[in-house]
Amino acid sequence: MRHMEFADRIAVVTGGGSGIGRALAVALAARGARVAVTDVDASRLEAVVREVSATGATVRGDLVDATSLAAVEAYRDALLSDWGRVDVLCANVGVGHTAPLAEMTVSDWERVMALNFWSAVYPIQLFAPSMIARRRGRILVTASLAGLVGLPTASAYSASKFALVGLGESLRAELARHGIGVTVLCPGIVRTNFSKDGRFSFGDLPIGGAALDRLWQRVGEDPAAVAERALSALRGGKGVVPSSFAFVTLPWLAKRLGGDLVSTGLGLGLARLAPKAARPAEAPVALRDLRRMSGSELDALYRGAPAPSLEELDGPYDGVLLRWKLAPAMRAVDVIAPGRLPWQGKVFFGGGRRAGANRFAVGRLERHVWRFETKLVDSRFDGGQALAIDYDLPDNPGWLRRGVFDELRKIGGGLYLGKGGVRLGRGSAIEFSWAVTKARAAAA
């Protein structure tokens, strides 16, 4: 079957709550298909179902964790029981992730492969046999430019997307004799929640955070246009479909023609972008160096430091107060105050967000445990990405939940530079600069 019309077909769109998945669901419904949308975000799913229902199309929404084989099996059984068949499968679940290899953990790799690769394998493996039995169907796999060109600091993401391209090409060759077409969509930069939902660290490169999202929204393609291109290719039985000539086809052609020169050039280009100062290559900044720095030097070091990953810190840490700044009423009076902070903490990070606790010791008698959550956010101080320590949890005292904010960045050698403050009323009355290091190294 060379061409396929979508009218009266039954289409499944996984990860259809936003972005390209949402656009695919809307476009399929506009072509007369009955659309089944899955997502893990209830509010996004409900919004898409309302949008499609308003057009008069038949639509259903199901909360399904596409990384769980059991969940996808249960969904397959329920859908086939209710609707009888699936004609079109759009495997669209995915998440962005970049980090230098030295900052990656095994759990990072497992998370990215689960969300980007297994989330496609499970529905394909479970729905394709019924397509084969009926000798008709179409499968769309959403990969990425990163599945055609290996991108620096995107090792896990590129690996997962290369796997999807290979999966699609292999299935396309195998399933053609059963009347089933397989198309791999490779988007570049698209105006979606990709840059907000993913985790992005570029080491010491001056990119990321709010700047990355602004770039994404400013230069990205319209997801509706990408969906139209994908469905046109799916209908016509095409194989690999770049979403953009400038952002996907050109880099892909350059790689095919230039081979290793492309990855070499990318590496040289990133080396030129990396900051030259802040941390000499021969010796990372040590705690004693921080104690000697002025307030402006600490601020400059903080601006040039990357955010830690959510998973890399675990264990007892000591803190050292470096500076506190009284502002704005006293015109930013800086007090350089090297000295040990009266607390120790055990910090837990991992798997998205996890709770942790700081144990504060005031004098020799009083003990407090302040609980917190961690998340990557745009810094209050310079807009770049930082790891926020959020104390707004039910067990904490109200003044702490409302009045204290902390951020953390990584400056190497097991040392982390923090900035934070205490709010009084609507403004920040006191700001702090502090360092955190492993307890055994605190006296360095």
Secondary structure, 3 states (H helix, E strand, C coil): CCCCCCCCCEEEECCCCCHHHHHHHHHHHHCCCEEEEEECCHHHHHHHHHHHHCCCCCEEEEECCCCCHHHHHHHHHHHHHHHCCCCEEEECCCCCEECCHHHCCHHHHHHHHHHHHHHHHHHHHHHHHHHHHHCCEEEEEECCHHHCCCCCCCHHHHHHHHHHHHHHHHHHHHHHHHCEEEEEEECCCECCCHHHHCEECCCCCCCCHHHHHHHHHHHCECHHHHHHHHHHHHHHCCCEEECCHHHHHHHHHHHHHHCHHHHHHHHHHHHHHCCCCCCCCCCCCCHHHHHHCCHHHHHHHHHHCCCCCCCCCEEEEEEEEEEEEECCCCCCEEEEEEEEEEEEEEEECCCCCCEEEEEEEECCCEEEEEEEEEEEEECCCCCCEEEEEECCCCCCCHHHHHHEEEEEEEEECCEEEEEEEEEECCEEEEEEEEEEEEHHHCCC
